[in-house]
Amino acid sequence: MLHLQVTFYRLLVFAHSCIYLADCTVQIGLSACKVFFLGDSIKNRM
């Protein structure tokens, strides 16, 4: 029974870190898009 709980806990931790990594990737992607679009609009104004 304990073995099952340990496996479940490991899966939970793994899933959590995957979600965290995915979230970080999305945040970085959004920031890069914002910077890119800002740079683009500044270039167009010049």
C-alpha positions as a Markdown table, in Angstrom:
| # | Residue | x | y | z |
|---|---|---|---|---|
| 1 | Met | 0.0 | 0.0 | 0.0 |
| 2 | Leu | 2.8 | 2.4 | 0.9 |
| 3 | His | 4.5 | 1.7 | -2.4 |
| 4 | Leu | 1.4 | 2.8 | -4.2 |
| 5 | Gln | 1.3 | 6.1 | -2.3 |
| 6 | Val | 4.9 | 6.8 | -3.0 |
| 7 | Thr | 4.4 | 6.2 | -6.7 |
| 8 | Phe | 1.3 | 8.5 | -6.7 |
| 9 | Tyr | 3.3 | 11.2 | -4.9 |
| 10 | Arg | 6.1 | 11.0 | -7.4 |
| 11 | Leu | 3.6 | 11.3 | -10.3 |
| 12 | Leu | 2.0 | 14.3 | -8.6 |
| 13 | Val | 5.4 | 16.0 | -8.2 |
| 14 | Phe | 6.3 | 15.2 | -11.8 |
| 15 | Ala | 3.0 | 16.6 | -13.1 |
| 16 | His | 3.4 | 19.7 | -10.9 |
| 17 | Ser | 6.9 | 20.4 | -12.3 |
| 18 | Cys | 5.7 | 19.8 | -15.8 |
| 19 | Ile | 2.9 | 22.3 | -15.3 |
| 20 | Tyr | 5.3 | 24.8 | -13.7 |
| 21 | Leu | 7.7 | 24.4 | -16.6 |
| 22 | Ala | 4.9 | 24.9 | -19.2 |
| 23 | Asp | 3.8 | 28.0 | -17.3 |
| 24 | Cys | 7.3 | 29.4 | -17.4 |
| 25 | Thr | 7.6 | 28.7 | -21.1 |
| 26 | Val | 4.3 | 30.5 | -21.8 |
| 27 | Gln | 5.3 | 33.5 | -19.7 |
| 28 | Ile | 8.7 | 33.7 | -21.5 |
| 29 | Gly | 7.0 | 33.4 | -24.8 |
| 30 | Leu | 4.5 | 36.1 | -24.0 |
| 31 | Ser | 7.3 | 38.4 | -22.8 |
| 32 | Ala | 9.3 | 37.8 | -26.0 |
| 33 | Cys | 6.2 | 38.6 | -28.1 |
| 34 | Lys | 5.6 | 41.8 | -26.2 |
| 35 | Val | 9.2 | 42.9 | -26.7 |
| 36 | Phe | 9.1 | 42.0 | -30.3 |
| 37 | Phe | 5.8 | 43.9 | -31.0 |
| 38 | Leu | 7.0 | 46.9 | -29.0 |
| 39 | Gly | 10.3 | 47.0 | -31.0 |
| 40 | Asp | 8.3 | 46.6 | -34.2 |
| 41 | Ser | 6.0 | 49.5 | -33.5 |
| 42 | Ile | 8.9 | 51.7 | -32.4 |
| 43 | Lys | 10.6 | 51.0 | -35.7 |
| 44 | Asn | 7.5 | 51.8 | -37.7 |
| 45 | Arg | 7.2 | 55.2 | -36.0 |
| 46 | Met | 10.8 | 56.2 | -36.8 |
